[in-house]
Amino acid sequence: MNRRTRLIHTGKDRDPRTGASSMPIYQVSTYHQDDPEHLGAYDYGRSDNPTREALEHAIAGLEGGTRGLAFASGMAAIASSLMLFEPGDHLLVGRDVYGGTYRVLTTLFRTWKLEAEFVDTTDPEAVRRAVRPSTRGLFVETPANPLLQITDLAAMAAIAHEHGLLAIADNTFMTPHLQRPLELGFDLVVHSATKFLSGHSDVIAGLAVAREAAVGKRLRFIQNAFGAILGPQDSWLAQRGLRTLAVRLEAQQATAASLAAWLSGRREVRRVYYPGLAAHPGHEVHARQADGAGAVVSFELADGPSAVAFLKAVRLPLVGVSLGGIETILSYPTTMSHAAVPRPERLARGISDGLVRLSAGLEASEDLIDDLEQALAAAGR
């Protein structure tokens, strides 16, 4: 089936007992067992829940994997996936990743003796040279947050397979509607389902999908043992949001493209980062591996004070932490998504104090342009 159809008809989109048009919210912690010696399919809410199971089934089908797993947040999905490795393992990580991923690797997992080396994954040869005998995994994010650097997924998968590495991709920005890393050879995909997948800024959730059953079984054990599971109410909200992903994301992508083109012509804007622009580094690679440029645009103003003044002057967008909602969201990476990255490290990665990240919503693009124009003017006064 077409992906638009599969978003709605997942195979577990109705209640098999009543025919209800969506899986009910099973707000339970435990289940009665007719035979205490032979437990049924459901025994305890942390282990299994029909509402969560329906969401997990849906995302596995959309990503083309064998097992989907739902977690309490995107970081819970990432951290649980990192627990597939052992102390002493060496992990290659894209230099340009979400600040929360950087934080958990350089603090909690460093204490756990998992060694993370940050490399430029836009350069396959740099990744190949960084592989050691102790290297066990490769973690990439593309487009990367917040400068939207593009990593060649097929090239990374080839390197991972050559050296027996577990390849993990953060697919939050693209979602399976626009990009499917498992089809390109990755072993595991993770999402902050808080963002585009749920899409309404009303739920915190994380998802992971394994390509092979063996990896899915290992991660399922971690999910149950560690316990950072997604509750039934949030599972229902995430599945509800998933059903409208195609129409939302396609409309948001069209708005993002128009805003990127408009921002590119503004004298106040030093640089625009958007994979849909022909001048964007990695534009051709992205076009080859994805079905669209997405709905996130980053742009650089003159300096930190200019960016802060601009963010204080906007009227329509929500200014805050996150992205992927139906409302346009402006974020300031310096104090928000990448606040956990030390300033020298942040600047070395090209994340200046003048950088602003925009996640296009469902407003009319002309209204957004009018508002951004007056905010740029106010920032320049």
C-alpha positions as CSV (number, residue, x, y, z in Angstrom):
1,M,0.0,0.0,0.0
2,N,0.9,3.6,-0.5
3,R,2.5,5.1,2.7
4,R,-0.4,7.5,3.0
5,T,-2.8,4.6,3.2
6,R,-0.5,2.6,5.6
7,L,-0.5,5.6,8.0
8,I,-4.2,5.0,8.5
9,H,-4.6,1.3,8.0
10,T,-1.8,-0.2,10.0
11,G,-3.3,-3.6,10.7
12,K,-4.0,-2.6,14.3
13,D,-6.0,0.5,13.6
14,R,-9.3,-0.8,15.0
15,D,-10.3,-2.6,18.1
16,P,-10.7,-6.2,17.2
17,R,-13.3,-6.8,20.0
18,T,-15.7,-4.0,19.3
19,G,-14.8,-2.6,15.9
20,A,-14.0,0.8,17.4
21,S,-12.3,3.1,14.9
22,S,-9.2,3.4,17.0
23,M,-7.5,1.2,19.6
24,P,-9.0,2.0,23.0
25,I,-6.9,3.4,25.8
26,Y,-6.2,0.4,28.0
27,Q,-5.5,2.3,31.2
28,V,-4.5,-0.7,33.3
29,S,-1.4,-1.8,35.2
30,T,-2.2,-5.5,35.4
31,Y,-4.3,-8.3,33.9
32,H,-6.3,-11.2,35.3
33,Q,-4.7,-14.6,34.7
34,D,-7.0,-17.6,34.3
35,D,-4.1,-20.0,34.7
36,P,-1.4,-18.7,37.1
37,E,1.0,-21.3,35.8
38,H,0.6,-20.3,32.2
39,L,0.3,-16.5,31.8
40,G,-1.6,-15.0,29.0
41,A,-0.4,-12.6,26.3
42,Y,-0.7,-9.7,28.8
43,D,0.4,-9.9,32.4
44,Y,1.8,-6.5,33.5
45,G,1.4,-3.1,32.0
46,R,5.2,-2.3,31.9
47,S,5.7,-5.4,29.8
48,D,2.7,-5.1,27.4
49,N,-0.2,-2.9,26.7
50,P,-2.6,-3.2,23.7
51,T,-2.6,0.5,23.1
52,R,1.2,0.8,23.1
53,E,1.4,-2.4,21.0
54,A,-0.8,-0.9,18.3
55,L,1.6,2.1,18.1
56,E,4.6,-0.1,18.0
57,H,3.1,-2.2,15.3
58,A,2.3,0.9,13.2
59,I,5.8,2.4,13.4
60,A,7.5,-0.9,12.6
61,G,5.4,-1.2,9.4
62,L,6.1,2.3,8.3
63,E,9.9,2.0,8.8
64,G,10.0,-1.4,7.3
65,G,11.3,-3.2,10.4
66,T,10.5,-6.3,12.3
67,R,9.9,-4.8,15.8
68,G,8.8,-1.4,17.0
69,L,9.2,-0.2,20.6
70,A,7.6,2.8,22.3
71,F,9.4,4.7,25.1
72,A,8.6,7.5,27.5
73,S,10.6,10.1,25.4
74,G,12.9,10.4,22.5
75,M,15.9,10.4,24.9
76,A,14.5,7.2,26.6
77,A,14.5,5.6,23.1
78,I,18.1,6.7,22.4
79,A,19.4,5.8,25.9
80,S,17.8,2.4,25.8
81,S,19.2,1.8,22.3
82,L,22.7,2.7,23.6
83,M,22.3,0.0,26.3
84,L,22.7,-2.5,23.5
85,F,26.4,-1.8,23.9
86,E,28.7,-2.8,26.8
87,P,31.2,-1.0,28.9
88,G,34.5,-0.7,27.0
89,D,32.8,-0.6,23.6
90,H,33.8,2.2,21.2
91,L,31.0,4.1,19.4
92,L,31.3,6.4,16.5
93,V,28.8,9.2,16.7
94,G,28.0,12.0,14.2
95,R,29.7,15.2,15.3
96,D,26.4,17.0,14.6
97,V,23.8,15.5,16.8
98,Y,21.0,16.7,19.1
99,G,22.4,18.2,22.3
100,G,20.6,15.7,24.5
101,T,22.3,12.8,22.7
102,Y,25.7,14.6,23.2
103,R,24.9,15.1,26.9
104,V,23.9,11.5,27.7
105,L,27.0,10.1,25.8
106,T,29.4,12.5,27.5
107,T,28.0,12.1,31.0
108,L,26.0,9.0,31.9
109,F,27.4,6.7,29.3
110,R,31.0,8.0,29.8
111,T,30.6,7.0,33.5
112,W,29.3,3.6,32.2
113,K,32.6,3.3,30.2
114,L,31.0,3.5,26.8
115,E,33.5,5.5,24.7
116,A,31.9,7.8,22.2
117,E,34.0,9.4,19.5
118,F,32.4,12.3,17.6
119,V,33.2,12.2,13.9
120,D,32.2,14.0,10.7
121,T,29.7,11.5,9.2
122,T,29.4,13.7,6.1
123,D,32.8,12.3,5.2
124,P,32.7,8.5,4.8
125,E,36.5,8.2,4.7
126,A,36.8,10.1,8.1
127,V,34.3,7.5,9.6
128,R,36.2,4.6,8.0
129,R,39.5,5.9,9.5
130,A,38.0,6.2,12.9
131,V,37.0,2.6,13.2
132,R,39.0,0.7,15.9
133,P,39.1,-3.0,16.9
134,S,36.9,-2.0,19.9
135,T,34.3,-0.1,17.7
136,R,30.9,-1.7,18.0
137,G,28.4,0.9,16.8
138,L,27.7,3.9,14.6
139,F,25.1,6.5,15.5
140,V,24.1,9.2,12.9
141,E,21.5,11.9,12.6
142,T,20.5,13.2,9.1
143,P,19.6,15.9,8.5
144,A,21.5,16.8,11.7
145,N,20.2,19.2,14.4
146,P,20.4,22.2,14.0
147,L,22.6,22.9,10.9
148,L,20.9,20.1,8.8
149,Q,24.1,18.5,7.7
150,I,23.5,15.5,5.4
151,T,25.0,12.1,6.0
152,D,25.0,9.5,3.2
153,L,23.1,6.7,4.9
154,A,23.9,4.0,2.3
155,A,27.6,4.8,2.7
156,M,27.5,4.6,6.5
157,A,25.6,1.3,6.4
158,A,28.2,-0.1,4.1
159,I,31.0,0.9,6.5
160,A,29.0,-0.5,9.4
161,H,28.5,-3.9,7.7
162,E,32.1,-4.0,6.6
163,H,33.3,-3.8,10.2
164,G,30.4,-5.6,11.9
165,L,29.0,-2.4,13.6
166,L,25.5,-1.9,14.8
167,A,24.2,1.1,12.7
168,I,21.7,3.4,14.4
169,A,20.0,6.4,12.8
170,D,18.0,9.2,14.4
171,N,15.2,9.8,11.9
172,T,13.3,12.4,13.9
173,F,13.5,15.2,11.3
174,M,12.4,13.2,8.3
175,T,10.1,10.5,9.7
176,P,9.4,7.3,7.7
177,H,7.2,9.3,5.4
178,L,10.2,11.0,3.9
179,Q,13.2,8.8,4.8
180,R,13.6,5.1,5.7
181,P,17.2,4.3,7.0
182,L,16.4,0.6,7.4
183,E,15.8,0.3,3.7
184,L,19.3,1.7,3.2
185,G,21.0,-0.9,5.5
186,F,20.7,0.5,9.0
187,D,20.0,-1.8,11.9
188,L,18.0,0.5,14.1
189,V,16.0,3.7,13.8
190,V,15.1,6.0,16.7
191,H,12.6,8.9,16.9
192,S,11.6,11.6,19.2
193,A,7.9,10.9,18.5
194,T,7.2,14.1,20.4
195,K,8.0,15.9,17.1
196,F,6.5,15.3,13.7
197,L,5.1,11.8,14.3
198,S,2.7,13.0,17.1
199,G,2.7,16.5,15.6
200,H,0.5,18.5,18.1
201,S,2.9,19.5,20.8
202,D,0.8,17.6,23.4
203,V,2.8,14.4,24.0
204,I,6.3,13.3,24.9
205,A,7.2,10.0,23.3
206,G,10.1,8.0,21.8
207,L,10.1,5.2,19.2
208,A,12.7,2.7,18.0
209,V,12.4,0.2,15.1
210,A,14.8,-2.7,14.5
211,R,15.4,-4.2,11.1
212,E,16.3,-7.7,12.3
213,A,14.3,-9.7,14.8
214,A,17.4,-10.5,16.9
215,V,18.1,-6.8,17.6
216,G,14.5,-6.1,18.3
217,K,14.4,-9.0,20.8
218,R,17.4,-7.5,22.6
219,L,16.0,-4.0,22.7
220,R,12.6,-5.4,23.8
221,F,14.4,-7.0,26.8
222,I,16.0,-3.6,27.6
223,Q,12.7,-1.8,27.3
224,N,11.0,-4.2,29.8
225,A,13.9,-4.4,32.2
226,F,14.7,-0.7,32.2
227,G,11.1,0.3,32.2
228,A,11.1,3.6,30.3
229,I,7.9,2.6,28.5
230,L,5.3,4.9,26.9
231,G,2.0,5.0,28.8
232,P,-1.3,4.1,27.2
233,Q,-2.7,7.6,27.0
234,D,0.4,9.0,25.3
235,S,0.5,5.9,23.0
236,W,-3.0,6.7,21.9
237,L,-2.2,10.4,21.3
238,A,0.9,9.4,19.3
239,Q,-1.0,7.0,17.1
240,R,-3.7,9.6,16.6
241,G,-1.1,12.0,15.4
242,L,0.6,9.4,13.2
243,R,-2.6,9.1,11.1
244,T,-2.3,12.7,9.8
245,L,1.4,12.7,9.3
246,A,1.4,12.7,5.5
247,V,-0.9,15.7,5.1
248,R,0.7,17.7,7.9
249,L,4.3,17.1,6.9
250,E,3.7,17.7,3.2
251,A,2.0,21.1,4.0
252,Q,4.7,22.0,6.5
253,Q,7.4,21.1,4.0
254,A,5.9,23.3,1.4
255,T,5.8,26.2,3.9
256,A,9.4,25.5,4.9
257,A,10.6,25.6,1.3
258,S,8.9,29.0,0.7
259,L,10.3,30.4,4.0
260,A,13.8,29.2,3.1
261,A,13.7,30.9,-0.3
262,W,12.4,34.1,1.2
263,L,15.0,34.1,4.0
264,S,17.7,33.5,1.4
265,G,16.9,36.9,-0.1
266,R,17.0,38.9,3.2
267,R,20.0,41.1,3.9
268,E,19.6,40.5,7.6
269,V,20.2,36.8,7.2
270,R,23.8,35.7,6.7
271,R,23.0,32.1,5.8
272,V,20.1,29.7,5.4
273,Y,20.4,26.0,6.0
274,Y,17.8,23.8,4.3
275,P,18.3,20.6,2.3
276,G,15.9,21.7,-0.4
277,L,18.1,24.6,-1.4
278,A,20.5,23.6,-4.3
279,A,23.4,25.4,-2.5
280,H,22.9,23.4,0.7
281,P,25.9,21.0,1.4
282,G,24.7,17.5,0.8
283,H,21.7,18.6,-1.3
284,E,22.2,15.9,-3.9
285,V,22.9,13.1,-1.3
286,H,19.7,14.1,0.5
287,A,17.6,14.1,-2.6
288,R,18.9,10.6,-3.4
289,Q,18.0,9.1,0.0
290,A,14.9,11.0,1.0
291,D,11.5,11.9,-0.5
292,G,11.6,15.5,0.5
293,A,13.5,18.3,2.2
294,G,11.5,18.3,5.4
295,A,10.0,21.1,7.4
296,V,12.9,22.5,9.4
297,V,14.9,25.5,8.3
298,S,17.8,27.1,10.2
299,F,19.2,30.5,9.5
300,E,21.9,32.7,10.9
301,L,21.6,36.3,12.0
302,A,24.4,38.7,12.7
303,D,25.0,37.8,16.3
304,G,23.4,36.7,19.5
305,P,21.7,40.0,20.4
306,S,20.2,40.1,16.9
307,A,18.8,36.6,17.3
308,V,17.4,37.3,20.7
309,A,15.8,40.5,19.6
310,F,14.3,38.8,16.6
311,L,12.9,35.9,18.8
312,K,11.3,38.5,21.2
313,A,9.7,40.3,18.3
314,V,7.8,37.5,16.6
315,R,4.1,37.2,17.1
316,L,2.8,34.1,15.4
317,P,5.5,31.4,16.0
318,L,5.9,29.7,19.4
319,V,9.3,30.4,20.7
320,G,10.4,27.3,22.6
321,V,12.1,24.0,22.9
322,S,10.9,21.4,20.3
323,L,9.7,21.2,16.8
324,G,7.3,19.3,14.5
325,G,4.0,20.8,15.9
326,I,1.1,22.2,13.9
327,E,2.2,25.7,15.0
328,T,5.5,27.1,13.7
329,I,8.1,26.8,16.4
330,L,11.3,29.0,16.6
331,S,14.1,27.7,18.7
332,Y,17.4,29.2,19.9
333,P,19.9,26.3,19.9
334,T,22.4,28.3,22.1
335,T,20.1,28.1,25.1
336,M,17.7,25.3,24.1
337,S,18.5,22.2,22.0
338,H,22.3,22.6,22.3
339,A,22.7,24.2,25.7
340,A,24.3,21.0,27.0
341,V,27.1,21.4,24.5
342,P,30.0,23.6,25.8
343,R,30.2,26.9,24.0
344,P,33.6,26.4,22.5
345,E,32.5,23.0,21.2
346,R,29.2,24.5,19.9
347,L,31.1,27.2,18.0
348,A,33.5,24.7,16.6
349,R,30.6,22.8,15.2
350,G,29.3,26.0,13.5
351,I,26.4,26.6,15.9
352,S,26.8,30.4,16.4
353,D,25.0,32.6,18.9
354,G,23.1,34.1,15.9
355,L,21.6,30.8,14.8
356,V,17.8,30.3,14.8
357,R,16.0,27.1,14.0
358,L,12.5,27.2,12.5
359,S,10.1,24.3,12.4
360,A,7.3,25.2,9.9
361,G,3.7,24.8,11.1
362,L,0.4,24.8,9.3
363,E,-0.1,28.6,9.2
364,A,-0.4,30.4,5.9
365,S,3.1,31.1,4.6
366,E,2.3,34.7,3.7
367,D,1.2,35.4,7.3
368,L,4.5,33.9,8.6
369,I,6.5,35.9,6.2
370,D,4.8,39.1,7.2
371,D,5.5,38.3,10.9
372,L,9.2,37.3,10.3
373,E,9.7,40.5,8.2
374,Q,8.5,42.7,11.0
375,A,10.6,40.8,13.6
376,L,13.7,41.1,11.4
377,A,13.1,44.8,11.1
378,A,12.6,45.1,14.9
379,A,15.8,43.2,15.5
380,G,17.7,45.6,13.3
381,R,16.7,48.8,15.0
